[in-house]
């Protein structure tokens, strides 16, 4: 296994670290300590925990751990890589990049040429389901991508679509099925198949973020944007991570870029409008207007489009038109759709608080668990005092 940390390329098998032509040989205990700290993903590990994991069957003193930490700091020539936490232990401060080897890196054009056409058609159908997000859409997308992988198991594009469908199923319609580990495995497989495929890295970051591995997720998103700064989906996944980390300013910018790059996309401008309404009302209205134009354009082609209908209601509420918002969404059945979260937001904004809580209860019953959006959307502050809502919010925090 090879990792890059602080500019050092670490070979765990050979127990070496290389940087700018310099090679440092690490002791077995030092390489084990580095492995354990990397596995903690930036969290602090106590001295007792480190002693137990590095010397599992031997009783040693704290001084032994101190010496191994000193060895790593000395040989990697950077004391700041391993931080001493007062009365806590140690933590790794630098982001870790996983190096995935492949026989050859393929260009996006090569990747697409190698797609099984039947599998590609299934993935396009799955993407349409996720865009519309109507009743049963998330489940169908997950099923379609599973079939696509059976047809083209060595296609990185298909594996990426499969990973996205699994993350969405886990986050928004899990129905007690934990699919996140499978999503991460699919994303890692996609990157291994084609390390030069930006979307694969983006999806890997999306899955890592859903796991809460934020440092690794940020590194994956950075790689994706460096490989292809014109891919709208890469900005969308990065925006979700920044929102989850409560960096709403960056999230708004990335969501706006999603809309700028994809002329069919409604969700980017919609989410940018929701996130900026409290701190930048003018920006929120500008994004809301752009999203509403797209939603209405889509409705002229398909008056039943669930995403466009629901988005219209949210956007009119954001723009201060509560009666129009209510009239738009009041008769839409979202009992079997993840779109209920936007209905809950709209009802909360226009004062229909009981209906907002009811929508969220329906989501909760089906396994919806995006607590980060729940915290980011200011509309939910209007129902924060509701006993039922508080109970669900606490449950999500525990999960």
N, C-alpha and C positions, 0 to 999 in steps of 0.2 A: 504494500500500500504506500502511495506517495501523497504527501500533503505539502502545501506551501503555507508558511506562517512567518510573518515579519520579514519576508524576502528570502527566507531559508526554505530550501526544498528538502523535506525530511523523508528519508527512505527507512521505513520501520523495520523491514527485513534485514537490511544491511546495518542498521543502527548508525546512520550517518546523516549529517545536515550539511548542505552545500549552498554557498552563496558567493557570487563574484569570484569563482575559481577557488575559494577556500573550502576545505573539507574538514568537518569536525566529527570525530568518532565519539559516540555517546555510550555510556555504560548501560547495562540492561535495566537498572533501576531508573536511570534518567529517562530512557525511552518509554518505560512504563509510566512514569509520572507524567510525561508529556501526553501520552495516549489518554490517561485518565482525565487530565485537565481539558483536553480537546473534547472529550465526550461530555463534559459538563456544560459545553456551549456558553462559556462566559460566566456561569454561576460560580459562587464561592463554595469551595469544598473545605471542610474543617480539617485540622491536622489529624484528628483521630480517624476520620474517614479515609484520608489519604494513607495513613499508616496501615489501616486494615486492608486496603486495596492493593498497596504496593508490596507489603510484607504480610500476606494473608495467613501464613502458617508459622510466622516467626515473631517473637516479642523483641522489639527494638525500642530505643529511646527516641525522643523528639529530635535529638541531635542528628540522627541518621537521615531524617527527612530534611533537615536544614542543609545538610551537606549535599544532598541530591539537588535541591533547589538551587543552591550556589553553583553546582556544576553546570546546570542548564543555563543559568544567567551568564556565567563566565564564557561558556563555549559558544553561546548564541550572541554574545557581545551586546546584550541589551537587557538591563535589569528591569525595564518597564514591561517586558513581555509577560512576566509573572508578577502579579501584584500581591503584596502582603496585606491582608485585610485584618485590621486590628481586632483582636479577640475572635476572629473568624477562621482564618486559614489562608488559602491562596486561591487566586483565580487567574485565568488566562485573559489578557487584554486585547490581543491582536486577532483580527478575523482570520479564519482558516479556509483555505481553498482546496477542494479535493481535486486531484488530477486524475482524470479518467482517460485511459489509454484505449486506442482503437487502431486497427490495422491501417486505416487511412481516413483522413477527414474528408467528408464529402461536402460539396457546395450545395446550397439550397436547390439549385436547378437539378443536380444529380439526385438529391433526395426526392424531388417530385417525380422525376422520370422513373424512379424505381417503385413508385407507389402502385400497388395492385389497384386497378381502376374500380373494381367492385368494392374494395375496402375503402377507397377514397370517397366513393358515392355514399357509403354508409356514414362516414365521418362528416361529410357535408350535411347529411340529414340530421345527424346528432347536433351539429352546430346550430342548425335552424331551430331545433327543439329548444336548445338552451337560450337562444335569442328571444324566441317567442315566450318561453317559460309559462306555458299554459298548464292546464290540469294534466298531470302525468308526464310532463315533458322531461323532467330530470330523470325519472326512472327509464323512460324510453331512450334518452341519450346514453345512459349507462349501458343499456342492453345493446344498442346499436354499435357502440364502440367495442364491446366485448366480442361481437360477431366480426368486426373489422380486424381485430387483433388475431382472431383465428385464421383469417384469410391472409394476413400480411404481418406475421410476427416480427419480422426484421426491419420493418419500416419505422423510422423515428417519428415521422409525422403522425402515423396512426397511434403509436405508443403515447405521443403527447396528447392527442385528443382523448385517449382512454384515461390518462391521468387527470385531465381537467374534469371529465365526467365524474370520476370517482371522488375528487375533492368536492365538487358541487353536491354530489349525493350525500357525502359525509356532512357537509356544512349546513345544507338547507332542507334535506328531505331524507334523513338517514333511516327513519323508521326502525331505530335500534340496531342498525347495521353499521359497524365501524369499518369504513373502507379506506381510511387514511393511510394505513401501512401499505396497502396494495397500490394506492395512488403514488406514494413515494417510490415504490419499487418500479412502477411503470415509467415515472419521470427519469429515474436513474438509468433505466434501460435505454430510454430515448437518447439521453446524453451520451451514453457509452456507444450507441450505434452511430451517432454523428456529433462529435464534440463541437463542430462548427455551426450547428443548427440553433439559431437564437431562441426559437420558440421552445425548444426542449429545455434550455436553461431557465427560461421564464417560468415554465410549468414546474420545474424542480424548485424554484424559489417559492412558488405559490404553495406547493405541498409542504415544504420546510416551514413556511410561515404558519400554515395551519397547525403544524406540530408545535409551534412556538420556538423553533430553532432560528432565532432572528438573525444572528450573525451570519450563519451559513446561507440563510435566505437572501440577505442583502447582497452577499457576494455573488450568488447565482443571478439575481436580477441585474447586477452591474455587468456581469458577463453578457447577458442577453442583450442589453441595450448597447453595449460596445460592438457586438456582432452585427446587430441590425437596428439602427436607431429609427427606422421607418415602420417597424411592426407595431401596429396599434395594440395588439393583445399583450405585448411585452410591457407597454405603459400601463395597461389596465391592471395587470397582476402586480406591478410595482406600486401602483396607487393603492391597491388593497393593503399591501404590507405597510406603507407609510401611514395609512389611516389607522391600521391596527396598532401602530406604535405611537399613535396620537400626534403625529406630525401632520396636522390637517392642512397646513399651508402647502407642503410638498404634494400631499395627496390630491388637492384641488388642481394643481398644475398638471400632474400626471393624468388625472381624469380628463381635463380639458384637452390635453395632447391626444388622448385616445379618440375623442370626438373629432379633433382636427384631422387626424390621419385616416379615419374611417367614416366616409360620408353617409353610411347607412346606420351608424351607431347612435343610439338614443341614450344609452345608459351612462356614457362618459359625462356628457353635459348635465344629465339629470343628477348624478351623484355629486358633481362639482357644485351644482346649485344648492343641494341639500347641505353640504358641508360648509359652505361659505355664507349661508343666510344670516348667521348670528354675528359674524365679525366683519363681513363685507357685503352688505345688502345689494349694492349696485352690481357687484360681480355676480352675485347669486341670481339677480334678475336677468342679467345678460345671458348667463348660461341657461336659465330656465326658458327664455325666449327661443334660444337656438334649439334646445331639446324639443320644445313644443312644436316648432316648425317641422322637425323631422317626424315627430309622432303623428301629426296630422297628415303629412305626406304619405306615411305608411298606411294610415287608415283609409285614404282614398283608394288604395290598391286592395286593402283587406280590412273591411270594417270590423272584423272580429279579432284582430290581432291583440292578444292579451297584454303583451308588453306595451304596445302603443296606447291602448285604452287606459291601463293603469297609470302609465307615465303621465298621460294628459291630466288625470285627476290630481296627482301629486304636484304637477307643475302649476296648475291653476291655483291650488292652495298656497303654494310658495309665492305666487304673484298677487296674492290678496283677493282672490275671487272664490270665497268659500261656497257660495251657492252653486256656482258652475262646477266646482270640484265635486261637491256632493252629488249633484245630478249626474255627473259622469260615471261615478263608481258605485252608486248606491245599489244598483241592480246586478252588478257583476258578481258571479259566483266564484269565489276563490277558495272554496272549502278544500280543494285538492290541488292547490297550487302554491308555490313559494312566493308568488306575487302578493300574497296576503300581507307580507311585511310592508309593502308600499301602501296598501290599503290602511293598515294600522297607522302608518305615519300620517296619511292624509286625514283620517278621522281624528287623530290626536291634534293635528294642526287646526282643524275647523271646530273643535270642541265636542265632537261626538266621542266622548271618552269611553263609554261602555262598549261601543262597537269597536273601538281601537283595541281594547283589552281582549275582546272576544276574538278578533283576528289573530292576535298574538297567541292566544290559547290554542287556536287551531294549528298554528305553526309549531308551537311547543310540543303538541301531541304527536306531531310527525317527525320530531327530532331536530328542528331548526336550532342552530347553536352558534350563530355568528354574533357573539357577545360584543365584538368590536364595533359592528355597525349599530348595534343597540346603544352603545355609549356615544357614538359619533353623531347620530341623527338627533338634532336638538328637539325635534317634535316629541320624542319619547319623554322629555322632561315633564310634559303636561300630564302624563299618567304615572309619574314616578311615585306618587303617594298612594296609588291604588294597592290594596293588600295583595290581590291576586298577581299583579305585575311584579311586586317586590318579591313574592315567593318564587316566581319563575326566574327573575333576575338572579336571585341567590343561588338557585339550582344550576344555572348556567355557569356561574362563577366557580362553583364546586367542580362541575364537569370539566 
